[in-house]
Amino acid sequence: MRIIISPAKKMNIDTDSFAVEGLPQFLGETEQLKAAMQAKSDSELQRLWRCNDAITQQNVERLRDMDLQRNLTPAILSYEGIQYQYMAPGVMENGHLDYLREHLRILSGFYGLLRPFDGVTPYRLEMQAQLTVDGCKGLYAFWGGRLAEQLAVETDVVLNLASKEYSRAVGPHLPPAVRMITCTFGELKDGKVIEKGTMCKMARGQMVRWLAEHGVRSPGEVRNFDGLGYRFSAGLSTEEKYVFMKGDCERRGGW
C-alpha cells in the first residue's frame, strides 16, 4: 500500500533534524520546470504563482539561487501546512518514520513524486499551474502518467489522502490492476454531508500519523481510524471511497 498526500504552500528549511536520504526520482523533470520558470519575468511569475508582491519577491529570490542538490531538507519536514502539523513527523518514533519511508509519497507540482526523506528546497509551483514546458500546456500534461506509473511499480493499492488538485495527477492514469481508495472526512449539517477544508487537512495529517503508529498495511485496517472524532461510515462508503463522519454515528441514527 502507498499513501499519497498533497504538499503545502508554506515551506521550511531544516537541514539538522533528519538526514536527507536521497534525491527525488524525477529530478530531471524538476530541472526542466526550474529552467522554464527562470526564463520568465517577475510579473509573469506572479501571474503563474497567483500570489502577492511579498510572496512573489521571496520566491523570485529562491528561484534565482535555487540549487536542487545541496543544502536540502527532507521532504517530510519541508512542508509546514496544517496537514503536516497534525502528522507531526518531527516527534515520531523511529519505527513510525520507517513506516513513512515505505508507505508515504508526497505529490508535488515541482518534484512530481517524493519519498519522505528525499531532499528538497523551497519552491512555489502548484499542480494546477499553467506553466508551458516541453510543449505541454500545464503540469497535468507535463507529468502525464509518470507519477501513476511509478506508484504502480511500487504497489497495487493507493490510499488517496491528497486533495483533488493533486490526486487528479495520479488517479486517471493508474492501471486497472491498481486500486485507489479515496478517504473523505465529513460532517452532517442540515441533513447533508459537508466537508470542511481545515478539518479535512487536520484529519488527513492525523490519519497518516495513526497509520504509522498502527503499522497499517491493508485497506481493511484503514476503516478503524477514529482520530479527531471521525468514524468510518459503512453506509456512505464504497470500495473506492472511504467516508469518515465526525460525531457519534449511533446517536445520530447511524451511517
NORRA-V240721 format. One record per residue. N is the residue number from 1. PHI is phi in degrees with one decimal (* if undefined). OMEGA is omega as a letter, one per 30 degrees, with the letter a starting at -180 (999 if undefined). NEAR is the number of other ideal C-beta (glycine too) atoms within 8 Angstrom. Layout:
N;PHI;OMEGA;NEAR / N;PHI;OMEGA;NEAR
This chain:
1;*;l;11 / 2;-123.2;l;12 / 3;-103.6;l;12 / 4;-110.5;l;15 / 5;-133.8;l;13 / 6;-83.7;l;10 / 7;-81.9;l;12 / 8;-129.9;a;11 / 9;-67.9;a;7 / 10;-80.6;a;7 / 11;-126.7;a;10 / 12;-122.2;l;10 / 13;-108.3;l;9 / 14;-144.1;a;10 / 15;-98.1;a;6 / 16;-112.3;a;3 / 17;-65.1;l;6 / 18;-129.5;l;9 / 19;-81.1;l;5 / 20;-70.2;a;10 / 21;-109.6;l;9 / 22;171.5;l;8 / 23;-101.0;l;8 / 24;-56.7;a;15 / 25;-68.0;a;9 / 26;-110.4;a;10 / 27;-64.1;l;10 / 28;-61.9;l;6 / 29;-66.8;l;11 / 30;-63.4;l;13 / 31;-61.2;l;9 / 32;-63.7;l;10 / 33;-65.7;l;15 / 34;-59.6;a;12 / 35;-63.3;l;8 / 36;-64.7;l;11 / 37;-72.7;a;12 / 38;-65.1;l;8 / 39;-81.7;a;5 / 40;-94.5;l;9 / 41;-77.5;l;5 / 42;-59.5;a;9 / 43;-68.3;l;6 / 44;-65.6;l;8 / 45;-66.2;l;14 / 46;-63.5;l;11 / 47;-67.8;l;7 / 48;-64.6;a;12 / 49;-82.8;a;13 / 50;54.2;a;5 / 51;-141.3;a;8 / 52;-78.4;a;5 / 53;-62.9;a;6 / 54;-64.9;l;6 / 55;-68.2;l;10 / 56;-59.4;a;13 / 57;-61.5;l;9 / 58;-58.6;a;8 / 59;-80.4;l;14 / 60;-63.8;l;10 / 61;-64.1;l;8 / 62;-60.8;a;12 / 63;-67.2;a;12 / 64;-61.4;a;7 / 65;-107.3;a;6 / 66;-66.6;l;9 / 67;-121.8;a;7 / 68;-86.1;a;9 / 69;-128.1;a;6 / 70;-135.8;l;4 / 71;53.7;a;6 / 72;-99.9;l;10 / 73;-113.5;l;13 / 74;-56.0;a;17 / 75;-52.9;a;16 / 76;-65.3;l;13 / 77;-100.6;a;12 / 78;-78.0;a;12 / 79;-92.7;a;14 / 80;-114.9;a;8 / 81;-69.0;a;11 / 82;-57.1;l;10 / 83;-56.0;a;15 / 84;-74.2;l;13 / 85;-64.6;l;9 / 86;-77.7;l;13 / 87;-70.6;l;10 / 88;49.5;a;10 / 89;-64.5;a;11 / 90;-64.1;l;6 / 91;-117.8;l;4 / 92;-80.1;l;11 / 93;-73.6;a;5 / 94;-58.0;a;6 / 95;-64.6;l;7 / 96;-71.8;l;11 / 97;-65.8;l;13 / 98;-62.3;l;8 / 99;-61.8;l;12 / 100;-62.1;l;14 / 101;-53.5;a;11 / 102;-79.2;a;6 / 103;-106.2;a;11 / 104;-92.8;l;14 / 105;-134.3;a;11 / 106;-104.7;l;15 / 107;-83.2;a;17 / 108;-150.4;l;12 / 109;-64.7;a;10 / 110;-88.8;a;9 / 111;-101.6;l;12 / 112;84.1;a;14 / 113;-136.4;a;14 / 114;-116.4;l;14 / 115;-82.9;a;14 / 116;-55.3;a;13 / 117;-109.0;l;13 / 118;-67.3;a;15 / 119;-82.9;l;14 / 120;-130.9;l;14 / 121;-124.1;a;12 / 122;-59.2;a;10 / 123;-151.1;l;11 / 124;-135.1;l;10 / 125;-170.2;l;13 / 126;-79.6;a;9 / 127;-62.7;a;12 / 128;-87.4;a;9 / 129;-62.9;a;11 / 130;-91.1;l;7 / 131;-99.3;l;12 / 132;-86.4;a;8 / 133;-140.1;l;10 / 134;52.5;l;5 / 135;79.7;a;4 / 136;-98.5;a;10 / 137;-92.4;a;5 / 138;105.7;a;11 / 139;-75.6;l;15 / 140;-62.8;l;10 / 141;-70.0;a;8 / 142;-61.3;a;12 / 143;-75.9;l;11 / 144;52.6;a;8 / 145;-97.2;a;7 / 146;-62.7;a;10 / 147;-70.2;l;13 / 148;-64.9;l;15 / 149;-62.9;l;9 / 150;-65.5;l;10 / 151;-63.3;a;16 / 152;-66.3;l;12 / 153;-68.9;a;5 / 154;-88.8;a;6 / 155;-158.2;l;9 / 156;-114.4;l;6 / 157;-137.7;l;12 / 158;-111.9;l;15 / 159;-93.7;a;13 / 160;-92.0;l;12 / 161;-113.3;a;10 / 162;-92.1;l;11 / 163;-70.9;a;6 / 164;-61.0;l;6 / 165;-56.3;a;9 / 166;-92.4;a;13 / 167;-64.9;l;13 / 168;-62.3;l;10 / 169;-78.0;a;12 / 170;-119.3;a;17 / 171;-48.8;a;9 / 172;-65.1;a;6 / 173;-104.3;a;10 / 174;-70.3;l;12 / 175;-69.4;a;6 / 176;-56.6;a;4 / 177;-72.7;a;5 / 178;-104.2;l;13 / 179;-89.7;l;9 / 180;-113.1;l;11 / 181;-112.5;l;14 / 182;-97.4;l;9 / 183;-96.1;l;14 / 184;-125.4;a;10 / 185;-127.3;a;11 / 186;-125.0;l;12 / 187;-136.5;l;11 / 188;-93.4;l;10 / 189;-141.0;a;6 / 190;52.7;l;3 / 191;78.5;a;4 / 192;-119.0;l;6 / 193;-86.3;l;9 / 194;-122.9;l;8 / 195;-114.3;l;10 / 196;-102.2;a;7 / 197;-53.3;a;6 / 198;-65.5;l;7 / 199;-63.4;l;12 / 200;-63.0;l;11 / 201;-63.3;l;12 / 202;-61.1;a;12 / 203;-66.0;l;14 / 204;-62.5;l;14 / 205;-64.3;l;15 / 206;-63.7;l;12 / 207;-66.4;l;13 / 208;-58.2;l;15 / 209;-62.0;a;14 / 210;-62.5;l;11 / 211;-59.7;l;14 / 212;-67.5;a;13 / 213;-65.2;a;7 / 214;-100.6;l;8 / 215;58.3;a;7 / 216;-68.7;a;9 / 217;-128.1;a;6 / 218;-132.0;a;8 / 219;-57.7;a;11 / 220;-59.4;a;5 / 221;-69.5;a;9 / 222;-59.7;a;14 / 223;-66.3;l;9 / 224;-83.4;a;7 / 225;-57.3;a;11 / 226;-141.3;a;6 / 227;-75.4;l;10 / 228;56.6;l;8 / 229;84.2;l;7 / 230;-86.1;l;12 / 231;-136.8;l;10 / 232;-64.8;l;11 / 233;-108.0;l;11 / 234;-64.3;a;6 / 235;-69.0;a;6 / 236;-97.7;a;9 / 237;-92.0;l;10 / 238;-130.9;l;4 / 239;-66.0;a;5 / 240;-102.9;a;7 / 241;-140.6;l;10 / 242;-100.0;a;12 / 243;-105.7;l;13 / 244;-115.5;a;14 / 245;-106.0;a;14 / 246;-88.5;l;10 / 247;113.3;a;10 / 248;-83.5;a;5 / 249;-62.0;a;10 / 250;-64.8;a;6 / 251;-62.8;a;6 / 252;-92.3;l;9 / 253;99.8;l;4 / 254;86.0;l;6 / 255;-118.1;999;10
